[in-house]
Amino acid sequence: MKDGPREQVLAFAAARRGQSGIVYCGTRAKTETLAQALVQAGHPAVAYHAGLEADQRRQVELRFQQEDGLIVVATVAFGMGIDKPDIRWVAHADLPKSIEGYYQEIGRAGRDGA
């Protein structure tokens, strides 16, 4: 089923409504469409990828650090240098390129110990 991964991410986010999270995607286009689907489902969500202007990327980074409950749908570049201890969850809409990448990405959640 083509919408299977999207529906899984939407259900995962719905079960964690109000919590900050990151959804990793393999392509820029997928970050945009999945962020839009999350917004349509009532979640505060934004896309983040290298195709955004530098100011747009900084705005997303700032919002994510300051806003509770924001979901960032991003390519793997997001999270490097982000110091937000209360990221509650990380999901993958696409498989990471390596097991090392997977561990690095999921390690961005729960840095506050909760």
N, C-alpha and C positions, 0 to 999 in steps of 0.2 A: 504494500500500500504506500503510495507516494507521500501522503501526508502523515504517515506513521511517526517519523521523528519529530515533526512539528507538533503534533498532538501530544506526544510524550513530554516535550519541553513545556508546553502550555499546562499540562496536568501537574508536572513537577513544580512549576512556578506557582500555580494556584494553591498547592499544598503548603507553600512557603510564603504566602501573600504577606507583604509588608516587610519582608526581610531582604537585605541587600544581597545581590547575587551576580554572577558572571556566567554567561552562556558563550562558549567558544564555538566558532564556526570556521569552516575551511576556506570560505570565499567572502569577499567584500559584499557581493550581491546578497548572499544568504544572511549576512548580518543585518542588512537593511530590511529584507522581507520578514525575518523573524522578529526583529524589534517592532516592526509595524503590527505584526500579529499579536504580540504581547500587549501593545498599547490598545489595540482593538478589544482585547480581552480584559481591559481595565487595569493593567499594570503600568507603573511608571517605568519606561524602558527607552533606551537610546542605543544607536549603533555606534561602533568605533572601529575604524580601519585606517590603513595608510592612505586611502584615497581622500580622506577628509582634509580640509585646510588645517594648517597648524593651529590656528585660533579655535577652530571647531574641536579639535582633539583636546586642547587644553581646557576648553569649556566642559567637555564630557568628564575629563579627569577631575576637575574641580567639583563639579556636581556630584560625582561618585564619592568623593571624599567628604563632602558636606551633607549630602542628603541621605536620610535613612530610607531604606526600602527601594532604592533605585536599582534596576537591572540593566547591566551593560551587556549588549550582544556584540561580541568582538572577535576579531582575528587574533592569532596567538601573540601579537605584539602588545596587546593590552595586559596590564598587570605588572609589567616591568617597572619597578620604581614606585608603584602605587603602595602607599603605606596606610592602609585602612584595616585596622585589626578586626572589625566586626563584620567582615564578609561572611554571611551565613552559609552560602552554598555556591558550588561551581558545577555546571553541567556542560556536556559536550554534545552539540548537535551533529558533529562529524567526528570521526575517529582522529585522535592526535597522530602526528607523523611518527612518533616514537614513544616507547614506554617512559623514557626520561622526560619527554615533554609532558606526558600525562601527569606524572608525579609533580613536576614543577607547577603545572596549572592547578591541580587540585590542592596543592599546598598553599594556595592563596586564600583559602577559606579558614575561618576560625582561629586566626592568629592571636585572638584575645583569650583563647582557652575555653570559650563557651561553645 
